[in-house]
Amino acid sequence: MDFHTPVLLAEILEILNPQPNQVIVDATLGNGGHTLELLKKKVIVYGIDQDPQNLEIASNRVKQAGLSKNFHPIHGNFSDLSQIVNLNIHTKIDSLLLDLGLSKNQIKSENRGFSFHDEQSLDMRLDPNSQSETAENIINTYSFDQLYELFTKYAQEKYSKPLILRIIRQRQKSPIKTGTRLAEIIKNYYSSQNIPITRIHPATKIFLALKMAVNQELPNLISVMNQSLKVVKKSGHVAIITFHSSEDRLVKQFIRQQIQNNTITPLPKRLRSSVLRSYTIN
């Protein structure tokens, strides 16, 4: 598998300023791109990920780079950060990193449901072994009102009402079980109404909203930010990369509130296709 350069890598290294023997938690390990670069700085990295496949890929990359000595992979959810730190590290950490994007293997996999081209699944659980409900279950069982709340809250989809009506009509014919079929339903609605389709697939926002709902990403993000105040050392750094306006809004609100509480010092926002917000613990 080819691996891309981690998003905002230079900015992350500048913000976290890793020093030898520091302890950093990469709470969204993914394929290990950020972790590899941090390990090269001779820090100790605890990498958390819900996805067993990500843990295996990242561990293999670290091993091939000869950097396994200071690497500790942990299968878990970053919403359990305090518990993970208490059980595995036993002291406060120097820095915390969160990159809320999907890994390449998750997008490309034919049975995970994250892709518009997935002809096998509409799952979307980051941990495929978890007991949480799937995107397939949401799309096929939620009422109009439940889907409307989901599409407007998480996706800010301006065509939510007619899209939901079309989804409900289609699922009455037969259950919607694949990423391909859901994407086609959404795209066909746009085409039928002569709504211009840009280079960004019209199903993108809906797919992101479903992923966030399935994996409880917004409440988990709020939880981990609050926990960061307890587990990161004074003068330690927290860096959060978001790809969705709902996530970024939560991070911005949290930072604003904690500035008022004098618990953190914000660092300059960085922008690309994603948003990087960061802060230092007071």
N, C-alpha and C positions, 0 to 999 in steps of 0.2 A: 504494500500500500504506500502511495506517495503521501507525504505529510507536508502541509503548508506551513509557512512561518506563522507562529502564534500571533493572534491579533494584538496590536498595540504593544508589542514586545519591548521595544526601546523605552516606551513610556512606563511600562510596568517596572522594569529594572531601575529606572530613575526614581520612581516613587518609593518602591520597597527598599532600595539601596541595600541589597543583601551583602552581609559581611560573614566571614568564615565562622562556622559553628552557631550561627543564629538558627532559630527554629521558626520555620514558615509553614503555614498550613495552606495548601492549594486545595480549596474546598470543592472545586469543580475540576477534578484531575483531567477528565477527557482523555485524549490520546497522549497527554504528557508533554505537550510542547513547551508550555511555560515552565513546568517542573524541571525539564531537562536543562534549560538555560539557568535556572536558579541553582541546580546542583553543581553546575560548572563553576559557580561562585563559592563552592565549598560550604554551602549551608545545609542544614538538615531539613528535609521536606517530608511532611505528612500529607499524602495525597488522598483525598476523599472522593469517592464516586459511587453513585447508585448502581451503575451499569457494570456487571461483572466483565463484560467484553472490553469495556474501556480500561478496567483495572489490568486485565491481561495484556492488552496492547501497550499500555504505558509502561508496565513492568518490564516487558520484553525490550522496549526501546531503551529504557534506563540500563538494563543489563547489558545490551549490546554496546552501549556507550561506556561501560565500565564504571558506572556511577551508583551501583546498587547499595553501597555501604551506608550512605546517608539517606536512603529512600525508604519510606514506610507507607505502603499502600493500604488503604482502609476501605472496606465495603460499607457504605453508609450514606446517610442523607445529611447535608450540611445544616439542616434544621436541628440536628442533634449535636451541634458543635461543642457545646459545653461538656456534655457527657463524653464525647470522643476525646476531648482534650484531657479531661480528668482521668479517664481510664488509660490513656496511652502516653500522655506527655507529662502529666503531674506537675506542670508549672505553666505560667502564662507564656504566650507565644510572642515572637517579635513582629510578625506580620501575618496578614490574612489576605488571600486572593480569591475572588469570585469572578468567573467568566461564564455568563449565563447563556452562551451560545450552544448549539448542538455540535457534536463531533462528526467528522466526515463519515465514519463508518455507520453512525446512526442514520444519517441522511441517505446513504447509499444502500443500506441493508434492505433486502426485499421482503422482510417479514416483521418490520418494526412499525410501519404505518406512518412514519414521519414525512414520507415523500409523496408528491403528486403522482409518481410513476410506480408506486407500490401496488402490485396486482394481487398481493396475498393477504394484506393485513390493514387494519385501521386501529392499531393498538395504542401506540404513543406513550406507553409507560417507560420511563427512563430505567426503571428496574423491572425487567420483564417477569421477574419472579414474585413481585409484590402482589398484594391482594386488592389494590386500588382498582377502581373501575376504568375501563378503557374508553378511548374516543369512540369506538364502535358502539359501545353501550350508550354513551351520551347522545350521539347522533340519532340512534334508533329508538330511544325510550324517553328522552326529555320532552316535556310539553312545549308548546309554542312559547309560553311565558319564560320558561327556564332557558330555552335556547336564545330568546331575545335578550335576556339579561346577560348571558354569556357572550353573545356576539357584540353587544354594545359596550359592556364593561371591559372586556379583554381585547376585542378586535377593533372597536370604534368603526364598525362596518356600517356605512350609510345606507346600504340596501338590505339591512338585516331582515325587515319584515317580509318582503317578497322572496328573498332567498330562503328563509325558514319555511314559508309556505310551499315552495318548490321541493325542498328537502323532505318535508312531511309527505307530500304527494308521492314522491319517489320511493320513500321507505315503505309506504302502504302497498306499493306494487311488489317490492321485495327488499329485504334488509340491505342496508348499505354497509358492506363489509370490507371495502378496500379503499386505499388512498386514491387510486385511479378513478374509481367511480364517484367519490365525493368531489374530487377536483373537476371532473367532467360536468357534474351537475351545476357547480358554481360557474364554470366557464360558459356553459351553454346558456345559463340565465343572462349573463352579460351580453353574449352574442345575440340572443333573442330580443333584447331591448336596445340593441345598437349602442351599448355603452362602450366607449373606447377602451381597448385592452392595451396596457403599456407593456414594457419588457418585463415587468414584475407580474407574475401569474396572479390572476384575480382571487385565487383561493389562498394566497399566502397568509393574509391576516386571519382567516378562519382557522387554518391549520395551526398557526401560532397560538391562537386563543384556546383551541382544544388541547394542545400540548401543555399549556400553562394550567388549564383547569384539571386535567388528568393528574398532573404531578404536583398540584397545590403550590405552584411556584410563587405566587404573590404572598400568601401567608408565610411560607417558608423563608422568603426573602426578608420579610419584616422580622421574623424570629431570629435569623442569623445576624442581622444588623444589631439587634438589641443584645444578643449574646456577645458580640464583638467587644462591647464596652466592658465586659467582665473577663474575657479570656485573653485579650491583647494587652501587652505591657504598656505602661505609661510611655509616651513618645513612640509607641509602635504604630505601624501603618496598616490601613485597610484600603484595598483597591477593588472596585466593583465595575465590571464591564457589562453593560446591558445592550440589548438589541431591539427592545420593544419599548414604546412610549409609556406603557403602564408600569413596567419595571423601573424605568428611569424616573418616573414621577414619584414612586415610592422612595427611591434612594434620595432624591432631592428633598422630599418632605422630611425624611428622617434626619438628614444633615442639617436642615434649617432648624428643626426642633432641638437637636443636640447642641447646636451653636448657642441657642437661647439658654440651654441648661449648662453651658460652659463645660461640656464633657469631651468635646472634640475640637480640633482646628481643621477647617476644610482646606484642601489643596486645589489648585486650578483644574477646572474641567477640561478634558481632552475629547475632541470630536473627530470621528471618521465615519464609517458606515455604522459604527457602534458608538456608544457613549461611555467614557471612563470617568467615574467620579471617585474621589478618594478622600481620606481624612486621617488625621493623626490623633491618637488617644491622649487626652490631657491628664 
